[in-house]
Amino acid sequence: MKLIITFYFLAFNGLLGVWLTYEEAVLESPFKTASIGWVVNVPNEDAIIIRGKDNNWKQWYKVDLIKNDTTLFLDSAVFNLNGDDLYISQLLFSSDAKKLLVRTDSRPIWRYSHISTYFVYDLLLKKLLPLSKNNKELRNVKFSPIGDQIAYVRKDNNLYVFDLKRMRERQLTTSGSETISNGHFGWLYEEELTGFDGYRWSPDGKSISYWEEDNSMVKEFSIINELGQYPTIKKIRYPKAGEQNPKLRIGIVRVSGAGRKWLDSARVDDDYLSWMEWINNDKVAFLKLKRDQKSWDLFVSDRSTGRSIKVLSEFDKSGWLENHGQIKFLKDGKIVWISENSGYKHLWMSKHSGSKVWPITEGKWEVSQIVRIDEKDNLIYFIANRESVFEEKLYSIRLDGTDLKLLSPESGHHSIRLTGSNNYFIDTYSSVDSPRKIVLKKLDNSETIRFLAKTDMKQYTDYEWSIPKIVHFKSIDGTVTLDGVITLPPEHTFDKKYPVIIHGYGMPGTQKIWNRWGSTWDQYLAQQGYIVFSMDTRGMSGRGEVFKNLSYGDMSRYLAIDQVAGINYLIEQGYADKDRIGAWGSSGGGYFTCLMLTRNAKYFKAGVAVAPCTDFRLYDTAYTERSMGKPETNKAGYDSTSAMSWINRMRGSLLLMHGSADDNVHSQHTVKFVQSALRAGKNIEWYLYPDRNHGIYGGGAREHLYKKMIEFFKENL
């Protein structure tokens, strides 16, 4: 059977010039974009597993990418348990591709982590077995490198392994409690530092290195759910800026038999242990990051003794170091990592001792990810923005820094996925004027094998899609060139001045302007008669350390100043009605909106802030302090950054919307802002969505949010 993962066509019954309805913009998009669906790589093969679509969603298919053939891989009957079909939320292969780890009945813990029920499906025996006698409420479940064992964390916050040959479980740790976690992280590390995965298998599968995290000294934040007859309270160990962080240490435990070693330098009381990996069967490397995130030290530890040696250090006196975790050890002991030593993020190499370091890549551009290191051919494959700050693409270079090659030359922003054999890659890309394409390419020379999927452009032209334009303009002080993207109404004319909605973000070290296909919501706003505009301000990423570090100590300064340059550009070019400027955004974009309507109040008539961070004293340590320091040492910076400090300037209309169960940016931010506005005599509208998290999804909440947003702009802008 031939590959059927291309795209779908939408019939318009001969209609031309169709405009988006609200329902199409928010609830069910009329556009079918190129997609190959949910993809699971087959180990060591150039093949993927995909889930069936529509009525076939219970079926799983194997796609041979080279032969371009699709065959049935698993029928839904395989996952039928006692007459009920299991709803599968994840499939993972063992390294030998003989077994599958099957996840079902998933319930979220935080943003990424979950509690789930797990099964093992033996592809040779064609048998579905529960993972242990009690396969429910497991978290962070992983095959061993050999595939004969599976490790996981139970509800007691201890680490366990299950031997698939002996069908026997063994408990590896005993210190787990409500405040101590082994192999799994609490809120702070999951959200800001490492993700939820708190352990690593050794390459031979005989040992596990793991973090033990102690949150007992971290203050609790309470979230109240009032939907029941009596309110319930959920408490989160959440360290706000300036407060006590969790304590951590790293240990190594043998999977069979006795034996545990605590690594002698891998303990922190207030700093961070932000990265850890096995180098080989005998050595573990870990990164110790200072709390101010201005410096880190890389250590290598011995499995048998726990003795640690510092091999590498890095420091940024003017800003902070990115916690990217891009560190690779070669077989000869050399270290390759992404360093900010040159003022731009580049590939660097070091001797195993750290006695000598040197760059592999150089220039006024930045590397964001190491994709693969091929030691046999002395090649590194990596993602960088060398061609344009608005485009990330795949490159290769020799370990000695020669023979740099661009492997994804097509215009636009690219995302890369290697096949299981590492011989090919799936290249997904788009640009502002060309929707998503998905292409299979050969890794060593970027030869195109075939298009896996293309998006039909006609469906967008039938809806009078307005192609965004990337624009450039000078800062107010004339020292730098700033970048933005503008989407005009389909019937735009320079004989008319239009209201503007600025979709903002602007958090330090982030980037918003990319050469990629735009959003349906932006198009809907444009068709409603608004110009939609976004920009990158000083303090954001992709343009070197000097540019990024301008946000250090006061993330609001250039965010406010540079937005004025963007507004002036829109006015000077004849686009904007200067008396009808609005703003909206979510999370950091919610903060942006509150700041614009207060600090930059004379430029803004209306704003919609979703889940806004209004005062960074209320946000977490790791995120806030990396660019702000501690509140006690930077009072002026925190005061300047707080949107509430500028509340007396406010003159426009502002709508705030927040989920009451937001564990990330607590609804406390909105409540405090509203209180500040009331005291200042300012008129604020606000909605608190009951028991909704940071994304404000479910039960009609999302639909209400966007409908209220457009109604608010129509009434106030």
N, C-alpha and C positions, 0 to 999 in steps of 0.2 A: 504494500500500500504506500502510495506516495505521501510525502510530508504535507500535512494539512494544518499548518500553523501560521499561515500568512495573515491576511487581514479581511475585514468584512466591509461590504459595501452598504451604504444607506440609500434607500430610494426616496426621492423627493417628489414623486408624482408630477415631474415637470415644472415644479415651482422654482423660481429664481428669486434671489434677493430676500430669502427667508432670514428673519432675525430671531435670536435666541429668546425663549421664554424663561421666566424665573425657574420653572421646574426643570428645564433642560440645563440651565447653568448650575444648579445646585443638587438636584435629586438624581436625574438620569440623563447623562450627556448623550446627545445625538451622534457624537463622533466616535468612531471606532479606530483607535490608534493601534499601530503595529505592536504585537505582543506575542510571545511564545508561552505566556502563562507562567504558572508556578514551575520552576525548573529545579530538578535534582540532578547533580552531576553523577555519572557512573564512574567509579574509580578506574583509572588506567585505561579508559576507553574514550573515544570521540563520540560519545552518545549522552543523551539526557533523558530523564524521565519527566513527563508532563502529565498533568491532570486533564481529563476530558472536560469538554465544555457542555453547557446547557444540560440536556437530559443524560449526557454521558459523564457527568461530574464525578460519579463514583468509580469510574474506570481510570486506570493508569496506563500510559502508553510509553513505549521506548522508541526514541527517535535516533536513528543512526545518521549522524550529521554528514558523514562522508558519502554514504550510499544514498542519502535522501529518502530513507524508508522509515515508515512508522508501523510498529506492530504492537499488539496488545501485550502489555507487561503483566498487569494484575487485574483480575476481574473483581468486581465489588463483593462477590461471594467470599473471597479470601478474608475480608474484614467483617464478616458477619459473625457475631457473637451471641449465642443463645437466641437466634432469631432477629436480632437487631443489628443494623448496619452501623458500624462505628464511624463517627465523623473524624476523619484524619486531618490533623492540623500540621503534621510534619512527618516526613520520611527521611531517614538517614541511613546510608550504607555503612557496613563495616568495611575496613580497608581492603579485604579480599573480595568484596562485592557478593558474599555468600549469604549475608544476613541483612535484615532491615530493622532499624529501631523505629517503632511506630508510636507516635504521640497522639493522644486523644483526650477529650474532656479537660481542655485547658482553661484555667482561670488566672487572670493577671495578678501579679504581686505589685510590681511597679510598672514603669513604661515598657521594659523589655522582658523582664523575668515573669515566670509563670509556674503554677502548680498544675501538674498533669498526671494522667494515667498512661502507663507505658506498656507496650507489648514488644515482643521480638518475633519477627517472621523469618523462618528458615526457608530460603529460596530453594535449597536442594531437597529438603524433606517436605516442603510445601505445608508447613505447620505454623500456626499462630499460637504463641505461648505468652502468658503474662510474665512480666519482669519481676520475679520473686513472688513469694506468697502474698505479699501486700504490695501491689503495683500501683496503688493510688497515692496521690498527693506527693509525688516525687518532683524534684527540681534539679536543674542543671545535670542532665543525663548524657553520658558520652561513652561510646565504645573505646576500648583500649586500642592502641595502635595495631595490635595483632588481631583484634576482633574476637578474642576468646573470653573477654570479661567486659563488664559494663560498670561504670562508677556513677554515683548519684548522691544527692543530699536529701535526707528525709526531713520531716516536719520538726524533728528535734534539733535541727541544725548541725547534725553530724554527717560525716562522709562515710559512705558504704561502697562495697564492690560486690557484684554478683558474678560468680563463676558459671559460665554457660555450659561447661562440660560436666561439672559436678552438680550443677543446679543448686548452688549453695551461696548464701549471703554472708559477708563478713563486715563487721563494723570496724572502721579504721580510726575514728576519733571518738572521744568521750566528753569533751568539754562543752559541747553544744548546749545552749540555753536560750532564753528569750532575748538575751543581749549579746551572746557569743555565737558567731557563725563560723563554721568550718567548710571551706570550699564553695561558699556562696556569700555574696555581699549584701549589705544593707543599702539604704536609699542613696547615700552620697556617692559611694564608689560606683554603683551601677549607673547613675545618671551622668556623672562628671568625669570619671577616671578610667575605669577598667571594663565596664559592663558588669553583668552579674556573674560571669564565669570565674570562680575563685579557686580553680585547681588545674594542674597540668599532668598528664601522663608522661612518664619517661619513655623514650623511643622503644625500649625493650619491653615495656608494659609491666615491669617488675616493681616500680615505685611510682608514687604520686607526690608531687610538691603542691603545697596548698597554703593559702592565706587563712590565718585565724584572725577574725575581726571582733574586737571587743567594743561594743557600743554603750556599755553601762554608764559611762560618764557623759554621754551626749544627751543634751536636753531633748525632751519630748515635745512634739507639736501635736495638738489635738484637732481632729477633723470630726465634726458632728453631722450625723445623718438623722434628719428629722422626719423621714418618711414613714416610720413606724408609729405605733401608738405612743411609745416612749422613745425619745431620741437615744441613739447609740453613739459611742465615742470610739474612734480609731486613733491610736497614738503612734506617731512616727518619730524615730530617732533622727532628728534633722538638725544639723549644726548650722546655725545662721552666722553670717559674717562676724568674725571676732570671737566666736564661741569655741568650745572644746571639740576637737575632732575625735573620731574613733581611734583606738590603739590597734596596731596590727603587728603580726609577726609571720614569718614564713617557715614552715616545717616540711620535712620529707619523711614519708612513711612507707614502709615496705608493704606491698599488697598481700603477701603471704608471709606468715611468721611475724615475730616481734621486731620492733626496732623503729625508732623515730629520732630524727635529728632536727633541732632548731638551728637555723642558719645564724651565725653569730653576729652579723651586721644587719640582718633583715628584721629589724624591729623599730617601730616608730610609736611615739606617744602623741605626736601632734603633726608631724610631717606625713608624707605619703609614700607608700610602696606601690607605685603606679604601673609596673610592668614586671613580668617574670616569664621565662621560657627555659626549657632544657636545651643545652648546647649539644650534648651527647649523653650517653648512658651514665656518665660519671659526674657531669658538671651542670649546674643550674646558674643562670644569670638573672639578676634582678636590678631594678632601677629604684633608687631612693631619691625622691623629689622633695626639695625643701618646701615648707608650707607657703612661702611667698612665691614659689614657682619661678624664681630667678636662677636657680641652679639645680643640677642633678648629678648624681654619682652612679656609675654603672659598676656592679660587683659581679664576680664569678665565685661560686661556692662549690665545695666538694661534697658529693653525696654522702660519703662514708663518715667524714669528720665534721661537716658543717662549717668548716673554716672558709672565710670569705676574703677575697682580695679585690681591692678597687682597681679597675683597669681603665676607666675613662670618666671624664668630668666635662661639664659644660655650664656656661654662665652668661646671663644677659643682664648687664647692669642698668640698662635703660628701660627695660620692659619685662617680659616674661618669656619662658620657653614653652613651646607647644608640646602637649602631652600626646604625641602621635604614635608612640609605640613601634616605630619603624626602625627596628634594630635587628640585624642579621649577622650570625656568626658563620664564617666559612670553615671548611674542613681543616684548613691549615692554621686556624686560629685567628685570622684577620677578622676585623669587625667592619661591617658596612652599615651606615645609618644615615638618616636625614638630619643634617646639622644646620644651625642658623649662624655658624661662625662667620661667614662671609657677609652677613647682612641680608642674604636671601637663603631660603631653604634649598639645600643642595645635597647630593649624595657625597658622602665622605667615607674614607677608609682609614683604618687604624691597625697598627700592629697589635697583637693580642695583649701586649703589656700596656698599651696606650702610650708608649714612649715616643711614637711618631704618628702624626695624623696628616692626611693630605686630601684635597678634593678630587672627586671623580668628575663631577659636572661643575660648571661655572657660568656666570652671566647674570644679567638683570632679569631673571625669571625664576620660577620656583617649582621644586619637586614636591608633590603631595603624597605619593604612595610608591612603595616598592612592590611590584607585582610578582616578580620571580627572579631568582638568581640561578643561572645555568653555569655551574662551575666547570662542567666539561668543556663548554665552548667559551668560557670566560666572559659571559654576557650578563648584564643586568637589564631587566625590563621594568619600566617605571612610568608613572603618570606625571605629567608636568604641563605648565602653561607657557612653554617657550614660544609658540607661534603667536599667541594672543593671551592677554590676561583674562579674557572672557571665554577661553576654550581650554579644557583639559583633554590631553591626547596621550596616546601610548608611544613610547620611545624605547629604543635599545641602545646600549653603549657597552663597550668593552670595559673590563675591570680596570684597565690602565688609562681610561678616559678618552680613548680614541674611537673612531668609527661610530659617531652618533647618528642614529637613523630614526626618522619619523615613520611610524607604522600605522597610523590612522590619519592620513592626510586630508580627508574630507572636511569641508568647512563645518564648524559646529562644535558642540560640547559632547564628549564621548564618555561612555562607561564601558568597562572591559570585564569580561568573564572568561577565564581560561577553561578549556575542556579538561576532562579527567586525565588525558594523556599528556597535557601541557604542550601539545604540538600545534594546537589551533586556539583561536580565541573568538568569542562572540562579541562583536562591536555594535553597541547600541548608541545611536547619535541623532541629533537634530540641531537645527539652527532657528533663528527668529523667523526665517522665511521658508523653512522646509521642515515638515513634521517628521516624526520618528521613523528611522530605518534600522533594521537589524541585519547584520551581515556576518557570515562565517568567513574567517580569514586564517591563513597559515601564519603561524607565529614568527618564524625565522625571516620571512621576507614580505609579510603583509599581503600576499597574493589573495585576492578575493576568490573564494570557492563558490559561494552563492549567496544571494539574498534570502534570508529566512523569513523576513516579513517587511512589508512596506505599507506606509499609511497613504491612503487615497487623498490627494490634495483637493480633488474636486468637491468633496463634502464640505470643506471649509470655505471654498470660494462660493458655493451655493448659499452659504450662510453669511456672505459678505464679511469674511474674516479680515480684520484690520491687521496688517503686518506691522509688528512693533519695529522701532528704529533705535539703535544704540547711538547715543549722542555724547558729545564731549564739550566741556566748557571750563573756564578758569574759576578757581576759588576766589572768594572775595578779596583776599590779599594778593592775588595774582601769582602765588608761588607754586601752585600745582595745578595740573589738569585733572578734573573730576569727570566721572562717567555716569551716565544714566541710561534708562530705556524708557521710551515714550510710546504709548498706544493711543492713536487718534480715533475719534468717532468715524464710522464708515463714510458719512456724508460731510466730513470736515471741509471747511473753507476758511481762508484767511480773512474773509469779510466779516467773520463772526468771532467773538471771544468766548471761550468755553470754560465752564467750571472744571477744576482739576481735583482729582483724588490721588494723593500720594500714598502708595503702598510702601511702608517703611519697615526697616529692621534696625540695622546699624550697630549691632553688638560688636565689641572688640574682637578682631581676628576672624570675622565672618565675611562672606561675600554674597551679594544679592544679584549683581548684574552678570549674566551669562548669555552667551550666544546659543540659546536653545529655544525650542518652541514654547510659546506663551500659554497662559492659563485661560480656561473657558470663562472664569469669573471676571477677569480683566476685560475680555471681549464683551461680556454682558454689560459691564459698566460703560464701556465705550459706546455700545449701541443705545444705551440710555442717555447718551449725550455728554458723557464725562471724558475728559482726557485723563488717562491713567499714567502715572509717572513713578519711577523708582530710581534710586541712585546709591552709589557707594561713596561713603564719606571717609575722610581721613580717620585712621584707627582701624579700618577694615583690612582684609587680607589680600594676598596675591601679588602685592606690589613691593615687597621687601619689609625689613624690620623697621626702618626709619618711619615709613608710612604707618605701619601697624602700631608702633609704640607711641604715636601721638595721642592715643586714647588712654595711655597709662596715667593713673591717678585721678582722672576725671573723664569718664566715658561720655559725658554729655556735651563737653565743650565743642568739639569739632562736629559732632552730630547735629548740634543746633546751628553752628556757623555755616557749615557747608550746605545744609538744606536751604538756607537763604540764597546761596549761589545758584542752586537748582531752580528755585522759584523765580529768581531774577532772569535766568536763562529763558524760562518758559514765557515770561512777560515780554522780554526784549525781542524774542523771535516771533511774537505776535500770536502765540497759542492761547495764553491763559487770560481769563478774567481775574485781575489781581484782587478783586473783592470777593471771589468765590473759590478759595483754596481749602481743600479738606484733606484729612489724613485718616488712614486706618492701618491696623496691623494686629498681630496676635503674639502673645508672649513678649519677647523682646520688641516686637513690632507694636504691641500694646503700650509698652514703655515709651517707645518712640512717639506714639500718638499723644499720650499724656504730656510728654515734654514739649511737643510742638504746640499744643493748645494752651500751655502755660508759659514756658520760657520764650517761645516764639509766637506768642498770642497775637501780635499785631498783624501777622501774615495769614492766620488761619481762622476760618469762619466756623468749621464743624469738624468733628472727629469721632471715630468709633474705635475704642480700645478693647480688645478681646484678651482676657486673662493677663492683664498688664502687671508688670513688675514696677511698682510706683516708688519704692524706696529700697535700694540694694542692701541696706542694713537688715532687711527682712529676708534676703535671699541667702543661698548656701555659701559656705566657706570657699570651697574649691573653685567655683566659677567666679565668684565676685572678687575674691582677694587676688587672683592672678593678674588682674588689671587695675585693682583699686587699693591693694594693701588692706590692712586692718582698719576698722573704723576708729580705733583709739589713736592711731598714728596718722590718720588722714581725714580728720573731721571736715576740713574745708572741702575736700574732694567729694566726700559722701553728701555733704549739704548741697553742693552744686549739682550733683547728679540726681538727687531726689526731685521728682516732679512736684512734690508737695511744697518744696522750698519756693516755687515760683507761682503758687496758686493765686496770689493777689493780682498777677498780671492777666489772668484768664478773662476773656471777653466773649469767646465763641460758645457754641453748643457742643457738649461732649456726652457721649453715651459709653458707659462701661458695661461689659458683660463678662461674667466669671462663673465657673463651676464651683459649687460649694465643696466638692470632694477633690479639688485640685491639690495633689500632693507635691507638685513641682513649684508652681507659683501660687502660693496659698491665697485664697479669697480675702485673707487679711489685708493684702495689698489694696484691693478695691475698697474694702470697708474703711481703711484708714484714709484713703484718698477722699472718699465721700465725706467722712467726718471733717477733714481739713477744708473741703469745699463749702460745707455747710457753715462752718465757723467764719469763713471768709465771705459769706453771703453770695456764693456762686451757685448757679442752677445746674445741677447734675442729674442726668437720667442713668439708671442702672438696673441691670437684671442679674439675679443670682439663680443659676440653674441648679435645681436640687440634685445632690448626689452625682454630679457630673465631674469628670476629671479634667485634665488640662486641655484635652481636645474638644470637650463639650459635644460628645456624640450620644446618640441613643434616645429613643422615645420622643422623637420630633424636635429635639433641642437644636440640632444643627440646622434644620430647615427654618426654625423660628429665628435663629441667630442671623442668618443671611437675609431673610425677609425683613427683619427689623432694621438691619443695616441699610438696605436700599431705601426703605421708607424714611429712615432718619435723614439720609442725605437728600432725598427729594424734598423733605420738609424744611431742611436747615441750610442747604447749600444751593 
